[in-house]
Amino acid sequence: MRIIDPEAIERHGAERFRSEYHYAVFEYWRSAKLLRYLTNAGITRLGRMLDDGCGGGGMSVSFAEEAESVVAIDLADRFRDAGTRLASEQGGPKPAFSRADGTALPFRDGSFDLVISHAVIEHVKNPGAYLREARRVLRPGGRLFLETAPYLSPSGVHLPRLRFPIPPHLLLGRRLAFRLCWWLARHAPGTFRVPVGGSSFLAQARRGEAKIDDLYYLVTLNNLRQHISEAGFTLVREDLEISKLARRTLPRWLVDQIPDLPIGRDVLITNMEYVLAC
């Protein structure tokens, strides 16, 4: 899926939290943006590909249409009733889904040309081992695409946003903010900007389901760069997205300095994308 269809992405995005399958469909359409990014980064041939934390598997189905082969792994078999169903409906080449641990991959050295890690590493307890394993299974000269966000940023905190423009994680710390949002989701869901059906966090809380804080790795720009270096990767490309609020309100010279500002960069950078080489 290389055609970016904003209308389809918006439509499927609006209902992505209805089920794992709906989220997989949303990711299938959204994957066109990632494929364009890879092309712009010089990766025109996907070759043998590993989706290293595929979730429901929507992106994996899209990748399988473009790559020589795709293996898609996740710790939980969320793909069983989502990605496999979507792949059958699309009727094209199918990814090979498998339940596996990204910190101990069951593949031989040099098995893949490209590894994709999209919004995964923040959920990994040992990010260093995760990156070392990704490098091990890449062929010499292979590429890793890595995407995540600083945990202090609005997107990286993985909490639904309040109607009031108050960032509780910056005032209370991550742990207390998580507990507060969980309590509000159960007892006062109207305090959030999104409806219950528009957030998996809110939907789970309303159902009374147990939920743990799944940000095992508290990502910062500095510690991620360190993990990348220690894993033995060479930086090919780093793209840091600055918050729209900062770009609208701050002078250009200060916006340009944000990646060099301790703490401030981890609040004002809302997304980080990397292309790394062995």
N, C-alpha and C positions, 0 to 999 in steps of 0.2 A: 504494500500500500504506500505509494509514493506521492499520491495526489493529496495535497492539503485542502480539505473541505471544511472551512470554518463553520458553516451551518450544521454539518453533521457532527462536528466536534462539540459544538454548543448544545445541540439537541441530545446527544447521547451523554454529555456531561451532566445535563440537568437531571438525568435519571440513573446516574452511575451507582448510587448507593442503594438501589432497590435490591440488588443481589450481586453475588460474585460474578455471575454471567453478565449482567448489565455493565459492571465495571470493566470486564474483559472487552466488551464491545467498544466501550469508550476508549480504552487503551489501543485497540486495533486502529481506530481512526486517528487518534492522537499520534501514533507512531510515525506518521508521515513527516511530522516536524523533526523528529529525531533522525530519520533517514536523510532529510535535507541537510541537517547539521553535519552528519557524517560525510556527505558528499562535498560540502563546502570545506571540510577539514581534509579533503584529499582521499577519503576512503570511498572509492567508487566500486570496488569489488569486495563483497562481504565474505566470500569464501565459506570456510567452516566456522560456524558461529556458536558461542555459548551465551545464553541468557542466564546470567548468574544471580538468580533471585527473581523468578518470573511472576510470582503472585498467581493471579488468575490466568495468565498466559495470553492475554490479548495481543500484546506486542510481539510475542513469540510467533503467533500465527501470521502476523504481518511480515515479520522478518523471513519466515520460511518461504514466502512468495518471492523473495529477492535474493536469498543466499543460496550457496551450494548445498548446505545442510544446516539445520539448527537443532541444538540440544538445549532444552529449557529445564532448569532445576529450581526447586524451592524446598525449604525445610518441611512445609506442610503441603499436602496434595490439594491445594486450593484450585489447581488447574483441572482436577478430575471432572467436575461438572460444569466448568466454564470454558477453559481453553480447548479441551477436547471437543466439546459441543460446537464451539465457534469454528474450529478447524473443519469439522465435518460439514457444517453449513456452507462454508466458503468453497469447499470442494477442490482446493488447490493443494500444493505440497504441504505436508504437515510437519510440525516440529516433533521431536522425540521428547516427550515429557518424562521427568523422572524426579523422584523424591531424593534429595541429597543435601549435604551440608557444604556451604560455600567455603568453610574453613578447613575442609578435608575432602576435596573433590575426588571422586572415584574415576579419574581419567589419567592417562599416561602423559608424561611431559610432552609439550609441543603438539597437543592434539587439536588446537584451534588457531585460526587466523585472527579472530576478533572475539573479544569478550565484552558483553554489555552489562553494566551495573547501573540501573536507573532507580534512584530513590530506594536503595537497599542498605547501604553501608551503615546508616544511622541505626538500623535495627540489628546490627551484628555485635555480639559481645566482645569479639576479638578482631578489630578491624585490621590489625597488622597481619594476622594469619590469613584473613580473607584476601588481602591484596597480594600476599606472597603466593597463595595458591592460584590466584588469577594469573600471576606472572609465570608460574611453573607450567601451567597447561597451555600457555601461548607459545607458538613457534617463534624462533628468533626473528625479530622484526615485526612481530604481531602487534596488534593494538588493543588497548583497553579503553572503552568509553566509560567514564565515571561521572555520575550526577548525584548531587545532594545539596543540602543547604545548612548554613550555620544554625545551631539549635536555639540561638537567641533571636533569630529573625522570625517574622510572622509566619512564614511558610515552614521553617525548620522546626518550630516548636511543636507542631502536630497537635495543636489544640484549636477548637472552634473559636472564632473571634466574637468578643462581646459587642453588644450594640454600642456601648460606651467606649470611646477610643482610649481604653486603658489596657496596657499590656501586663497582665497579672504575673507572668513569668519573670518580668524584669523587676517587679516590685517585691514579689514574695519568694522568688526562686522557683525552679522547675518543679520540685516535688510538691510544694504547697499549692502552686498554681494548678497542677494536675488534679489534686484532690478537690480544690475549690470548683473547678470546671465540672468534675464528675458529680459533685453534689448539686450544682446549679442545673446540670442536665437532667437530673432526676426530679428536682423540685421546682425549678423555675426556668424551663427551656426557652421562654420568651426573652431572656436576657441575652441571647445570642443572635447574631445577624442572620444565620441560616436556619431554615426550618428543620425539624427533627429528621425528615426524610432526605435532607440535603447534606447530612454528615453522618458518617459511620460511628463516630464518637457519640453523638447525641442519640442515634438510633439504638445503639447497644445499651447505653445508660437507661433509656426509657424502658427497654425490655428487662432491665434488672440483671443483665448478664455481667458476670465478673469480667473485669478488664484490668490488665496491668499496664504500667507505663512502659511502652515498647521502645523508647529511645535508650537503647543500651549504650550506644556510643554518642557522647555529646560533642558533635562536630563543631570545630572552629576552623577558620581558614589556616591558622598556623599549625594546629596539630594534624590536619589532613595533609598539608604539604609535607610535614615530617614523616607521616606514615608512608606517603608515596615515595619519598626519597629512600627511606629505610627498606622498602620492599624491592628496591633496585630498578624502579622505572625511570625512564627519561621523559621529561615533559615535552610534549609536542605542541599542545595548545591548552591554554587556561582562559576560560571566559567567566567573568564575574558580573552578575546582574545586580545593579544598584536599585534600591527601592524607588518606586515612582515618586513617593512623597519627598525623598531626599533630592531627586533630580528636579522636581518642581520648585522646591523652596530654597535650596542651597545654591550659592554661586558655583559656576562651572569649575573653577580652580579647586574648590573644596571637595566637590564630588569626585574629581580626579584623584584626590588624596585619600579617599575613604579606604581603599585596600591597605593603606599603610597606617591606619589609625587603630591602635590597640583597643579592644572591646567594641568600639564604635563600628568597626568593619563587620563584626559578627552580628550586629543588630541591623545594619543598613544594607548588607549584601543578602539578597533574597534567594539567590540560586548560584550554584557553582558547577561548571561543566568542564571536564578534562578529556583530552585525548592523550594517552600515555603509550610509550613504546618500550618493548623489552630491550 
